[in-house]
């Protein structure tokens, strides 16, 4: 017996909406090295309005599993989404963090909390788009190097 879904035409691959196109190159699976080690995968949520980051890392000797939803805020009843690309991160240790993503050509800044925060990641894409290398900076001089290399 043939499943009715087998008769449907293949849907075109989902594409990010305008607000997220600058982050499209994140879609895929990445090996993370530096102060945190492991794997992250970015995927597009159906409709193209949000990226989802699935996280499986080890940091400071502790395993961390998490998920991050990345997109533009659109409060209930609002006619359109806000300008900033924001996210909320949730992890297996009970942490929640808010970020603002600021892509600028081949440089990606991820601000902790809000733009201009003293906690941020700044990285630069390789020419082929398969490596994003940079560092997390924390107030008081802390932080660590971080490199993501595409694996899939």
Order of alpha helices (4+ residues) and beta strands (2+ residues): beta-beta-beta-beta-beta-beta-beta-beta-beta-beta
